[in-house]
Amino acid sequence: MIKSFRQRFRNWAFRRTVETGTVELNQRRIYILPTRQGVGFGFVLVLMLLGDINYNLSLGYILTFLLATASGMSMLHAFRNMAQLEIRAGHVEPVFAGEQAYFVFHFNNPGTLTRHQIHLQDDAGHHTVFDLPAQQHTEIRLALPALKRGWLDSERLTLCTDFPFGLFHAWTYLHFDVRCLVYPKPSNPQPLPDASAQDGNGKLPVTGDEDFSGLRNYVAGDAMPRIAWKALAREQGLQVKQFVAQQGRTLWLDWALLPNIAQERKLELLTRWVLDADAQGLICGLRLPDSEIAPQNNPSHRTECLRRLALFGTGAP
């Protein structure tokens, strides 16, 4: 319950809207508090100061104030380790459910100092640690588990550092308008639907230039590069190579024709069929209860089919 209260208080105290474009970290965005080690170090300094006063130790005063000065300088360096950084979100590639979604962020360090030991993490504990070279752009990827289909939001992320001595914790919050599209997890390999008399799932060979299909006798006018010189060397006569291209026939992947299984299993099966049909070069269409995609065979058609399956029933655009 205490953890839940702390989470709600933090959400209220540090609330920010979803951000777009480039974010620059300034003094209004960076928060600093002592860590447990910092609190313990401060307690030791207080004890040292009391001992110096009690025993009137001149060298003790020097050591105590020297350590206190170093502590104050470490707070300054923790702030400088994050100040003036420029951050923007990058493109996130779609993934399948059960995989890792990699959220991309572009960091620009315009200063002349290298930034060390910076952490980027979410509330669930997924994090990455990195350094930022001076006056360079750096691409940072944060891996988050894609547990279910649909849109995966990075939610609010924490950018923080304990550099240099771990006495002070400097942090800021980032919440970019960036999402990852998660496709349904493909089912185990399943045979494609049976071909109907009109809409087959096979391929028809037609004359083309893709696959070698055999040899035929030479006819006057045939192109010289097509002549099978090896066959001629084996004294098989003058022959010409033949090639064919595969012309796909239309295949419909229809929700209404699926077996009586759970909705998510149907989506997984359709995802498997979309991938297999694309791999085999088949012209296929997709019919869902709320939409239909005309038969095609190209990368954009495959992407659109997977997107419709990922967002089916979620109410998302």
Backbone torsions as a table, in degrees:
resi	resn	phi	psi	omega
1	MET	NA	-38.6	178.5
2	ILE	-63.2	-40.4	178.9
3	LYS	-63.1	-41.3	178.9
4	SER	-64.7	-40.5	178.2
5	PHE	-64.1	-42.5	179.1
6	ARG	-62.9	-39.0	179.7
7	GLN	-64.8	-43.9	179.7
8	ARG	-65.7	-39.6	178.3
9	PHE	-64.3	-41.2	-179.9
10	ARG	-65.8	-39.9	177.9
11	ASN	-62.9	-35.8	179.8
12	TRP	-76.2	-43.5	-174.4
13	ALA	-71.0	-34.4	-174.9
14	PHE	-115.2	30.8	-176.5
15	ARG	-66.9	138.6	175.6
16	ARG	-145.1	153.1	178.1
17	THR	-76.6	164.5	175.4
18	VAL	-66.6	134.0	-170.5
19	GLU	-107.9	150.9	175.4
20	THR	-127.5	164.6	178.3
21	GLY	74.0	-151.8	-176.9
22	THR	-98.9	132.6	178.3
23	VAL	-105.8	129.3	175.6
24	GLU	-109.4	129.5	-177.9
25	LEU	-84.2	120.5	176.5
26	ASN	-125.2	-174.2	-174.8
27	GLN	-65.2	-21.5	-179.7
28	ARG	-80.5	-14.9	-177.7
29	ARG	-104.7	-13.8	-174.6
30	ILE	-102.6	127.8	178.8
31	TYR	-111.2	146.2	-178.8
32	ILE	-136.4	133.1	173.5
33	LEU	-141.6	153.0	176.2
34	PRO	-69.0	145.2	174.9
35	THR	-81.9	179.0	176.3
36	ARG	-60.3	-41.0	177.8
37	GLN	-64.0	-36.1	179.1
38	GLY	-67.0	-40.8	177.3
39	VAL	-63.9	-43.6	177.8
40	GLY	-62.7	-39.6	178.8
41	PHE	-64.1	-40.5	177.9
42	GLY	-64.2	-37.8	178.3
43	PHE	-63.8	-40.6	178.2
44	VAL	-64.1	-38.7	178.8
45	LEU	-63.5	-39.6	177.5
46	VAL	-62.4	-43.5	177.8
47	LEU	-63.1	-40.7	178.4
48	MET	-63.1	-40.8	-179.9
49	LEU	-65.0	-40.8	177.5
50	LEU	-62.2	-40.5	178.0
51	GLY	-66.0	-38.6	178.4
52	ASP	-63.6	-40.9	-179.4
53	ILE	-68.2	-40.6	-175.7
54	ASN	-67.8	-40.7	-175.9
55	TYR	-103.6	1.6	178.5
56	ASN	54.0	55.3	-177.3
57	LEU	-94.0	108.5	-179.2
58	SER	-64.7	-47.6	178.9
59	LEU	-65.7	-30.7	176.8
60	GLY	-64.4	-40.6	176.2
61	TYR	-59.6	-44.6	-178.2
62	ILE	-60.2	-47.0	-178.6
63	LEU	-64.7	-42.5	-178.3
64	THR	-62.5	-48.2	-178.5
65	PHE	-70.9	-28.9	175.9
66	LEU	-65.8	-43.5	178.1
67	LEU	-67.5	-37.0	177.5
68	ALA	-64.9	-38.5	177.5
69	THR	-65.3	-42.3	177.4
70	ALA	-61.8	-37.1	177.7
71	SER	-64.6	-43.6	177.7
72	GLY	-64.1	-37.5	177.8
73	MET	-66.7	-34.9	178.6
74	SER	-65.6	-33.1	175.7
75	MET	-65.5	-40.7	177.7
76	LEU	-63.1	-42.6	-179.1
77	HIS	-69.1	-32.7	176.1
78	ALA	-63.3	-40.5	176.7
79	PHE	-66.4	-46.5	-178.2
80	ARG	-65.9	-22.3	-179.8
81	ASN	-68.7	-18.0	-179.7
82	MET	-119.4	-20.0	-173.5
83	ALA	-63.4	142.0	175.2
84	GLN	70.4	7.6	173.9
85	LEU	-67.2	142.1	177.9
86	GLU	-112.9	129.3	-172.3
87	ILE	-131.9	135.8	171.5
88	ARG	-142.1	152.8	-179.2
89	ALA	-84.5	146.6	178.3
90	GLY	-108.0	-174.3	-178.9
91	HIS	-75.8	139.5	179.9
92	VAL	-113.0	122.6	179.9
93	GLU	-75.0	139.8	176.3
94	PRO	-62.6	152.5	178.0
95	VAL	-136.2	171.3	175.7
96	PHE	-96.5	151.0	179.5
97	ALA	-56.1	136.2	-177.2
98	GLY	97.5	-10.3	178.4
99	GLU	-97.7	179.6	176.6
100	GLN	-95.8	130.3	174.7
101	ALA	-94.0	129.1	-177.1
102	TYR	-105.1	106.7	177.1
103	PHE	-84.5	129.0	-173.7
104	VAL	-104.2	132.3	176.9
105	PHE	-131.3	136.5	-179.1
106	HIS	-103.8	119.3	-179.9
107	PHE	-106.4	133.6	174.7
108	ASN	-117.8	123.1	177.1
109	ASN	-104.6	96.0	-176.2
110	PRO	-78.2	-12.0	-176.3
111	GLY	-80.2	176.4	-179.4
112	THR	-94.9	2.5	179.9
113	LEU	-107.0	137.5	173.4
114	THR	-72.7	136.2	178.8
115	ARG	-96.4	129.3	-172.0
116	HIS	-113.2	148.1	168.7
117	GLN	49.3	58.2	176.0
118	ILE	-98.5	135.3	-177.9
119	HIS	-110.2	136.1	171.3
120	LEU	-121.7	122.4	-172.6
121	GLN	-149.3	160.1	174.0
122	ASP	-105.5	-180.0	-176.7
123	ASP	-69.8	-18.2	-179.1
124	ALA	-86.3	-5.2	177.2
125	GLY	100.5	-1.9	175.9
126	HIS	-74.0	128.2	-173.7
127	HIS	-150.6	166.1	172.9
128	THR	-141.2	148.8	-178.1
129	VAL	-120.3	137.9	-175.3
130	PHE	-155.6	163.4	171.3
131	ASP	-112.3	155.0	179.9
132	LEU	-122.3	111.2	177.6
133	PRO	-62.4	153.4	-178.3
134	ALA	-66.1	137.8	173.8
135	GLN	54.7	44.2	178.7
136	GLN	-139.9	153.8	170.4
137	HIS	-91.6	138.2	-179.5
138	THR	-133.6	133.7	177.7
139	GLU	-95.8	124.8	-178.3
140	ILE	-116.6	135.1	179.2
141	ARG	-114.6	131.2	176.1
142	LEU	-113.1	119.0	-178.0
143	ALA	-88.2	124.6	175.6
144	LEU	-124.3	139.7	-178.8
145	PRO	-70.3	132.2	175.2
146	ALA	-96.9	94.0	-171.1
147	LEU	-83.2	-29.1	-178.1
148	LYS	-143.4	160.7	-177.3
149	ARG	-69.0	165.0	179.7
150	GLY	109.0	-161.0	179.0
151	TRP	-85.3	133.5	175.2
152	LEU	-111.1	115.1	179.6
153	ASP	-92.0	140.3	177.9
154	SER	-70.0	-14.8	-175.7
155	GLU	57.3	-165.7	-179.2
156	ARG	-79.5	131.9	179.7
157	LEU	-111.4	154.0	178.7
158	THR	-111.5	126.2	174.0
159	LEU	-107.6	121.5	-172.0
160	CYS	-147.7	167.5	177.1
161	THR	-156.2	147.5	172.9
162	ASP	-114.1	10.0	-178.8
163	PHE	-65.2	143.1	6.7
164	PRO	-98.8	-27.0	-171.6
165	PHE	-109.4	-2.2	-178.6
166	GLY	77.5	14.2	180.0
167	LEU	-85.7	-26.7	-178.6
168	PHE	-130.4	144.0	-179.1
169	HIS	-111.6	113.7	177.3
170	ALA	-105.7	136.5	-177.0
171	TRP	-152.9	162.7	171.9
172	THR	-147.6	165.5	-179.6
173	TYR	-111.9	140.6	178.1
174	LEU	-127.4	133.0	175.0
175	HIS	-142.9	91.5	-178.5
176	PHE	-87.4	154.4	176.3
177	ASP	-81.9	74.1	-177.8
178	VAL	-139.4	136.6	-178.1
179	ARG	-137.3	159.7	176.0
180	CYS	-116.9	132.4	177.2
181	LEU	-85.6	124.8	-177.6
182	VAL	-108.9	116.0	178.1
183	TYR	-77.4	157.3	173.7
184	PRO	-60.5	148.1	177.0
185	LYS	-68.3	125.1	-179.8
186	PRO	-63.3	141.3	177.2
187	SER	-73.3	175.2	173.8
188	ASN	-62.4	154.2	-178.3
189	PRO	-52.2	129.7	179.7
190	GLN	-131.4	145.3	177.6
191	PRO	-61.0	142.6	176.1
192	LEU	-64.9	157.6	-179.6
193	PRO	-56.1	149.2	178.0
194	ASP	-62.5	144.2	179.4
195	ALA	-76.3	138.3	173.3
196	SER	-87.1	173.4	-178.5
197	ALA	-63.3	-30.1	-176.5
198	GLN	-96.7	-38.7	-175.1
199	ASP	-115.8	92.5	-178.0
200	GLY	-87.0	166.7	176.4
201	ASN	-114.6	12.7	177.1
202	GLY	-88.1	-167.7	177.3
203	LYS	-130.6	139.4	179.7
204	LEU	-101.2	126.0	177.9
205	PRO	-76.0	129.6	174.8
206	VAL	-130.9	160.1	-178.7
207	THR	-60.2	130.2	-178.3
208	GLY	-164.2	-156.7	-174.8
209	ASP	-129.8	22.2	-171.8
210	GLU	-99.9	-57.0	-171.5
211	ASP	-116.5	136.2	177.5
212	PHE	-70.4	131.2	-176.6
213	SER	-120.8	-5.9	178.9
214	GLY	142.4	-168.3	-178.6
215	LEU	-121.1	154.3	172.8
216	ARG	-141.5	165.4	-179.8
217	ASN	-66.7	147.1	-178.4
218	TYR	-67.8	138.0	175.4
219	VAL	-122.7	137.3	-179.5
220	ALA	-52.2	130.1	-178.9
221	GLY	104.7	-12.9	177.5
222	ASP	-63.7	145.3	-178.2
223	ALA	-66.9	140.6	-178.6
224	MET	-61.8	-38.5	-179.7
225	PRO	-63.5	-18.7	-178.4
226	ARG	-84.0	-10.4	-177.9
227	ILE	-68.4	133.8	179.7
228	ALA	-84.9	90.7	-175.8
229	TRP	-68.1	-31.6	178.1
230	LYS	-65.8	-39.1	177.3
231	ALA	-64.1	-39.0	177.9
232	LEU	-64.2	-37.6	179.5
233	ALA	-67.7	-27.6	177.3
234	ARG	-86.6	12.7	177.6
235	GLU	60.2	39.1	176.9
236	GLN	-99.9	11.6	178.5
237	GLY	87.9	176.0	-178.6
238	LEU	-84.0	111.3	-177.7
239	GLN	-126.6	160.7	-175.8
240	VAL	-124.0	140.3	178.0
241	LYS	-74.8	141.2	176.4
242	GLN	-113.4	142.2	178.6
243	PHE	-128.9	151.9	176.3
244	VAL	-132.2	156.7	171.1
245	ALA	-112.9	150.8	-179.1
246	GLN	-94.8	121.3	177.8
247	GLN	-103.4	117.1	-175.7
248	GLY	-76.0	149.4	172.4
249	ARG	-105.3	158.5	-170.6
250	THR	-71.6	134.6	176.6
251	LEU	-125.6	127.3	177.8
252	TRP	-101.8	127.4	173.3
253	LEU	-100.6	100.1	-168.3
254	ASP	-109.7	123.0	177.9
255	TRP	-57.3	-39.2	-174.6
256	ALA	-66.4	-21.0	-177.1
257	LEU	-96.5	4.0	-179.4
258	LEU	-76.9	156.4	177.0
259	PRO	-66.4	165.4	-177.1
260	ASN	-79.2	84.6	179.6
261	ILE	-129.5	173.2	-178.4
262	ALA	-61.8	155.5	-176.3
263	GLN	-58.7	-44.6	-178.3
264	GLU	-65.4	-34.2	177.2
265	ARG	-67.0	-36.6	176.5
266	LYS	-63.0	-43.4	179.6
267	LEU	-64.7	-38.7	177.8
268	GLU	-65.1	-39.5	179.2
269	LEU	-66.4	-44.2	178.6
270	LEU	-64.0	-36.4	176.8
271	THR	-62.1	-43.3	177.3
272	ARG	-60.5	-43.8	-178.7
273	TRP	-67.5	-37.9	177.9
274	VAL	-61.8	-43.7	179.6
275	LEU	-65.8	-43.3	-178.7
276	ASP	-67.6	-41.1	179.2
277	ALA	-63.3	-40.3	178.5
278	ASP	-66.4	-41.2	-179.7
279	ALA	-64.5	-31.8	-179.6
280	GLN	-89.9	0.2	178.3
281	GLY	72.1	28.6	-178.4
282	LEU	-87.7	145.3	173.5
283	ILE	-84.5	113.4	-175.1
284	CYS	-132.5	152.0	174.1
285	GLY	-119.5	162.3	-176.9
286	LEU	-126.7	127.5	176.5
287	ARG	-116.9	119.9	174.9
288	LEU	-116.6	162.0	-179.4
289	PRO	-57.2	-27.3	-176.4
290	ASP	-111.3	0.1	-178.1
291	SER	-165.6	169.2	178.6
292	GLU	-146.3	139.3	178.5
293	ILE	-117.1	123.8	-177.3
294	ALA	-63.0	150.0	-178.7
295	PRO	-62.4	132.2	174.6
296	GLN	-153.8	176.3	172.9
297	ASN	-148.5	92.7	177.2
298	ASN	-163.0	164.2	-177.0
299	PRO	-58.8	-38.9	-179.2
300	SER	-67.0	-34.1	177.3
301	HIS	-66.4	-43.3	177.1
302	ARG	-59.5	-44.6	-179.9
303	THR	-62.6	-41.6	-179.1
304	GLU	-67.3	-39.1	177.3
305	CYS	-61.7	-45.6	180.0
306	LEU	-65.8	-35.2	178.5
307	ARG	-65.6	-42.5	179.1
308	ARG	-62.8	-39.1	179.1
309	LEU	-68.0	-37.7	-179.2
310	ALA	-66.0	-36.1	-173.7
311	LEU	-100.8	4.6	-177.3
312	PHE	-61.3	126.0	175.8
313	GLY	76.4	3.4	-178.6
314	THR	-91.9	-15.7	-177.0
315	GLY	78.6	1.3	179.3
316	ALA	-81.6	147.6	178.1
317	PRO	-69.5	NA	NA
